[in-house]
Amino acid sequence: MLIRENYLNKLIESKDLNLIKVIVGVRRSGKSTLLLQYRDYLITQKIKKTNIIYMNFESAEFYNINDYKDLYSYVKDKIINKDKYYILLDEVQNILQWEKAVNSILVDFDADIYITGSNAYLLSSELTTLLAGRVLTIKIYPFSFKEFISIYPFKGTENKFDKFDKYLKYGGMPMIVNMNDNEDLIISYLNDLKDVVLKKDVINRNNIKDVVFLDNLIKYMASTIGNLTTPYAIAEFMKKSGSLISNETVDSYLKMLENAYFIYRVPRYELKGKQLLKTQGKYYFIDNGIKNVIDGISSYDTGNSYENLIYIELLRRGYEVYVGQYKDIEIDFIAIKPNEKLYFQVSRSIIDEKVEEREKRSLLAINDNYKKTILTMDNVKDKQIDGIQVLNIIDFLCEE
């Protein structure tokens, strides 16, 4: 089992802070495993097992807990003294009005609380009202490339390009590393995972009736990754295919998919005016493997696939990410932290002089001194073009 030290250390650093630690991410991205690893850490710190209350609400063991009253009563019965208790609640969104129980536990007992969930409604619920300023969010993503290559069962003859090709094709959902490099099994699992996420976190949660349209929508989104679009443009395209759907409905469905961490909308940032633009944006999928089984596994090696992969990697590294706009020029990604701004162009290859000129032109148009990088699959090392760094995508993914 891979210890995901980056996420685990965040939990360790936040131990005993009077904050509710909220771990969120798409289903099967490793939240439950992380919570169990943290439980093991607590035990190594001499915390009594009886003072660790772990509940997984996808387990039949807790099917009798249906609402906040049941949850509160269960935890209350487990707390038998005034010691500090560590409350670990996995997939807590399955419990009706769970936030009331969490708030009461925090008020009534000396408790350090950790919860996980697979839907952004977890953060937009009454929790934020009840506990304003007392929530610490930790976002978890599928395996990075470094994590993937550290645990995937390669045959031993693959070079770094072969290994990257597997990652580009299958993505980083943790379970696939246990499938003995069996492509049929991996594809079947990714299809099943996609269906589970859509059914549990989109269709059932939002009482969606038009499942056929939802299926057509995600297929369309997978085929147009990296294209600027709007709900209106998507609705107009769908009408040509016979779907009489409004742009309001498209917008609603897209937000449902975003709330399930299935897709991400990337807004445009206008560099000259230094403001977010409300019109148009790009969409990317949480994982290349999921995107590929929707769009067709045979077409995984495309420029849009590289963009999708880099976008999620930038999120994984803690950046806020935008599509850049400067006059009539588009920059693939602006990655921002409080004291850092980076610009990226992503291109499968820039060997063609016209392609190099196009990618270079976008970055040179930006009149500031922040770092500018072209990411490519070309075999480059320490290359600079007019002050722009050119970096191999694999090398970028393997950076510390």
TISE-679748 format. One record per residue (C-alpha): x, y, z; residue number from 1; chain. Coordinates in steps of 0.02 Angstrom, whole numbers. Layout:
xx,yy,zz,nr,kette
X,Y,Z,NUM,A
...
END
This chain:
xx,yy,zz,nr,kette
0,0,0,1,A
69,169,-51,2,A
86,295,90,3,A
31,461,15,4,A
146,565,122,5,A
92,734,54,6,A
-88,709,108,7,A
-46,613,266,8,A
72,751,324,9,A
-67,879,304,10,A
-174,779,424,11,A
-29,756,544,12,A
10,942,542,13,A
-172,984,578,14,A
-189,858,721,15,A
-276,931,874,16,A
-313,1096,789,17,A
-488,1150,836,18,A
-543,1130,655,19,A
-645,998,566,20,A
-533,919,436,21,A
-632,889,277,22,A
-553,772,148,23,A
-640,785,-21,24,A
-614,709,-193,25,A
-691,597,-324,26,A
-744,423,-271,27,A
-605,293,-260,28,A
-466,422,-263,29,A
-396,361,-97,30,A
-491,455,38,31,A
-538,300,139,32,A
-361,231,128,33,A
-291,397,185,34,A
-408,400,334,35,A
-355,224,383,36,A
-172,271,365,37,A
-203,418,480,38,A
-287,302,605,39,A
-131,194,601,40,A
-25,349,631,41,A
-129,395,784,42,A
-101,222,855,43,A
88,243,833,44,A
71,403,935,45,A
6,301,1082,46,A
-174,355,1058,47,A
-284,218,1132,48,A
-385,123,1003,49,A
-540,152,1109,50,A
-512,339,1087,51,A
-517,324,897,52,A
-693,312,828,53,A
-687,261,644,54,A
-847,244,543,55,A
-862,203,358,56,A
-1039,241,303,57,A
-1024,132,148,58,A
-1003,-19,263,59,A
-1153,-125,313,60,A
-1092,-108,492,61,A
-1168,66,498,62,A
-1325,41,393,63,A
-1430,70,550,64,A
-1364,249,562,65,A
-1478,351,452,66,A
-1478,529,518,67,A
-1387,650,630,68,A
-1477,590,786,69,A
-1418,411,757,70,A
-1241,471,723,71,A
-1233,581,878,72,A
-1301,443,990,73,A
-1175,316,923,74,A
-1026,430,953,75,A
-1091,486,1123,76,A
-1103,304,1181,77,A
-922,274,1128,78,A
-855,422,1228,79,A
-836,355,1404,80,A
-718,482,1484,81,A
-654,660,1466,82,A
-501,611,1362,83,A
-479,679,1186,84,A
-565,571,1055,85,A
-522,561,871,86,A
-679,548,763,87,A
-650,483,586,88,A
-808,485,478,89,A
-790,411,303,90,A
-915,460,165,91,A
-1018,555,292,92,A
-1132,631,160,93,A
-1231,468,166,94,A
-1303,521,335,95,A
-1453,638,333,96,A
-1409,809,407,97,A
-1241,742,466,98,A
-1175,918,493,99,A
-1288,940,645,100,A
-1209,789,728,101,A
-1032,847,686,102,A
-1067,1020,757,103,A
-1140,946,918,104,A
-994,826,941,105,A
-872,970,924,106,A
-968,1073,1051,107,A
-1004,936,1178,108,A
-843,835,1183,109,A
-654,853,1173,110,A
-649,788,995,111,A
-534,802,845,112,A
-645,770,693,113,A
-600,711,518,114,A
-728,681,381,115,A
-722,627,199,116,A
-844,650,58,117,A
-861,626,-129,118,A
-966,777,-168,119,A
-939,964,-155,120,A
-1109,980,-72,121,A
-1011,928,82,122,A
-933,1101,84,123,A
-1086,1200,30,124,A
-1200,1124,159,125,A
-1252,1190,328,126,A
-1078,1142,391,127,A
-1007,1305,327,128,A
-1143,1402,418,129,A
-1130,1307,581,130,A
-941,1307,583,131,A
-889,1463,491,132,A
-700,1478,497,133,A
-676,1309,582,134,A
-658,1196,431,135,A
-493,1144,351,136,A
-516,1070,176,137,A
-393,943,104,138,A
-422,900,-79,139,A
-363,730,-135,140,A
-329,681,-316,141,A
-290,519,-407,142,A
-108,461,-410,143,A
21,581,-480,144,A
141,511,-609,145,A
275,492,-474,146,A
155,395,-364,147,A
97,291,-511,148,A
270,234,-565,149,A
319,196,-386,150,A
186,62,-368,151,A
120,7,-540,152,A
169,-174,-583,153,A
279,-140,-734,154,A
362,-288,-819,155,A
535,-217,-792,156,A
582,-178,-971,157,A
488,-13,-989,158,A
581,153,-1005,159,A
510,316,-940,160,A
415,346,-1101,161,A
332,175,-1092,162,A
283,207,-911,163,A
214,378,-953,164,A
114,302,-1095,165,A
27,187,-970,166,A
-11,335,-858,167,A
-78,439,-1002,168,A
-189,295,-1055,169,A
-251,223,-891,170,A
-241,375,-777,171,A
-202,372,-591,172,A
-352,297,-502,173,A
-269,199,-360,174,A
-357,32,-387,175,A
-286,2,-561,176,A
-112,-31,-490,177,A
-182,-193,-418,178,A
-240,-261,-586,179,A
-78,-342,-643,180,A
-62,-231,-798,181,A
-218,-314,-872,182,A
-290,-189,-996,183,A
-461,-272,-1011,184,A
-480,-274,-823,185,A
-422,-94,-805,186,A
-542,-30,-939,187,A
-686,-128,-864,188,A
-648,-55,-693,189,A
-637,124,-758,190,A
-804,104,-847,191,A
-883,36,-688,192,A
-807,176,-585,193,A
-873,307,-705,194,A
-1047,231,-691,195,A
-1040,225,-501,196,A
-988,407,-486,197,A
-1124,462,-606,198,A
-1258,357,-524,199,A
-1220,395,-342,200,A
-1153,572,-347,201,A
-1244,645,-497,202,A
-1402,550,-546,203,A
-1466,492,-376,204,A
-1410,645,-278,205,A
-1493,765,-401,206,A
-1640,655,-450,207,A
-1593,666,-634,208,A
-1724,598,-753,209,A
-1641,625,-921,210,A
-1497,502,-901,211,A
-1477,487,-1091,212,A
-1439,672,-1105,213,A
-1314,661,-961,214,A
-1225,520,-1052,215,A
-1221,619,-1214,216,A
-1158,772,-1121,217,A
-1007,686,-1042,218,A
-963,607,-1210,219,A
-967,779,-1290,220,A
-863,855,-1150,221,A
-733,716,-1164,222,A
-717,746,-1351,223,A
-695,935,-1334,224,A
-573,947,-1188,225,A
-473,1107,-1192,226,A
-596,1202,-1302,227,A
-671,1364,-1242,228,A
-858,1343,-1227,229,A
-1017,1398,-1138,230,A
-1176,1308,-1085,231,A
-1265,1400,-1226,232,A
-1141,1336,-1357,233,A
-1157,1159,-1290,234,A
-1348,1169,-1293,235,A
-1345,1231,-1472,236,A
-1232,1087,-1524,237,A
-1343,961,-1435,238,A
-1497,1029,-1524,239,A
-1416,983,-1689,240,A
-1408,804,-1625,241,A
-1592,804,-1578,242,A
-1579,851,-1393,243,A
-1702,992,-1357,244,A
-1617,1054,-1202,245,A
-1596,1230,-1134,246,A
-1430,1311,-1091,247,A
-1494,1328,-911,248,A
-1513,1139,-903,249,A
-1340,1113,-977,250,A
-1268,1233,-848,251,A
-1358,1139,-709,252,A
-1292,969,-768,253,A
-1115,1035,-782,254,A
-1122,1101,-604,255,A
-1183,931,-544,256,A
-1033,849,-629,257,A
-917,978,-551,258,A
-991,947,-379,259,A
-952,761,-399,260,A
-770,808,-440,261,A
-797,723,-608,262,A
-755,874,-714,263,A
-677,1043,-677,264,A
-719,1210,-756,265,A
-570,1324,-785,266,A
-619,1508,-800,267,A
-530,1633,-910,268,A
-421,1767,-832,269,A
-397,1927,-931,270,A
-217,1979,-903,271,A
-230,2159,-963,272,A
-378,2201,-852,273,A
-327,2077,-716,274,A
-502,2007,-697,275,A
-597,1846,-717,276,A
-707,1835,-871,277,A
-881,1766,-846,278,A
-904,1708,-1026,279,A
-825,1549,-1091,280,A
-712,1428,-1000,281,A
-629,1261,-1024,282,A
-673,1093,-947,283,A
-558,952,-896,284,A
-588,781,-819,285,A
-524,726,-648,286,A
-427,581,-725,287,A
-363,538,-897,288,A
-414,356,-880,289,A
-595,403,-848,290,A
-590,528,-990,291,A
-517,398,-1107,292,A
-649,264,-1076,293,A
-782,394,-1114,294,A
-699,462,-1271,295,A
-627,297,-1333,296,A
-472,217,-1259,297,A
-387,208,-1429,298,A
-382,398,-1446,299,A
-292,432,-1282,300,A
-131,504,-1356,301,A
-192,677,-1406,302,A
-143,855,-1366,303,A
-300,875,-1262,304,A
-250,725,-1156,305,A
-87,811,-1112,306,A
-179,969,-1065,307,A
-297,871,-955,308,A
-153,786,-867,309,A
-56,948,-837,310,A
-210,1038,-772,311,A
-243,907,-638,312,A
-58,903,-593,313,A
-59,1091,-563,314,A
-211,1072,-449,315,A
-121,931,-360,316,A
25,1048,-327,317,A
-90,1173,-245,318,A
-109,1305,-381,319,A
-263,1401,-430,320,A
-271,1377,-618,321,A
-347,1486,-753,322,A
-349,1499,-941,323,A
-255,1658,-987,324,A
-322,1788,-1106,325,A
-219,1935,-1171,326,A
-304,2033,-1310,327,A
-334,1900,-1444,328,A
-202,1780,-1376,329,A
-239,1629,-1265,330,A
-121,1554,-1137,331,A
-158,1374,-1091,332,A
-134,1393,-903,333,A
-96,1526,-775,334,A
-49,1440,-611,335,A
-58,1550,-457,336,A
-7,1537,-275,337,A
-2,1684,-153,338,A
179,1725,-196,339,A
198,1640,-363,340,A
130,1651,-540,341,A
176,1532,-682,342,A
125,1528,-866,343,A
114,1367,-965,344,A
87,1316,-1145,345,A
61,1130,-1174,346,A
101,1053,-1343,347,A
136,873,-1389,348,A
280,932,-1498,349,A
356,1096,-1553,350,A
480,1023,-1678,351,A
376,1103,-1816,352,A
435,1283,-1826,353,A
257,1348,-1850,354,A
200,1262,-1691,355,A
351,1328,-1595,356,A
315,1503,-1656,357,A
132,1491,-1607,358,A
167,1429,-1430,359,A
309,1553,-1406,360,A
204,1698,-1468,361,A
71,1669,-1336,362,A
197,1678,-1194,363,A
302,1821,-1263,364,A
146,1928,-1276,365,A
138,1933,-1085,366,A
232,2085,-1025,367,A
291,2032,-853,368,A
437,1938,-774,369,A
348,1784,-710,370,A
413,1615,-766,371,A
351,1554,-933,372,A
362,1371,-988,373,A
319,1267,-1140,374,A
283,1086,-1093,375,A
310,959,-1231,376,A
346,776,-1261,377,A
499,823,-1363,378,A
662,754,-1293,379,A
729,920,-1228,380,A
846,963,-1086,381,A
883,1137,-1017,382,A
815,1219,-1174,383,A
772,1403,-1181,384,A
685,1498,-1321,385,A
691,1687,-1303,386,A
689,1670,-1113,387,A
551,1539,-1114,388,A
592,1372,-1032,389,A
553,1218,-1137,390,A
529,1065,-1028,391,A
486,885,-1063,392,A
318,839,-988,393,A
386,682,-904,394,A
528,781,-825,395,A
402,910,-764,396,A
295,774,-685,397,A
448,702,-597,398,A
503,867,-522,399,A
518,876,-333,400,A
END
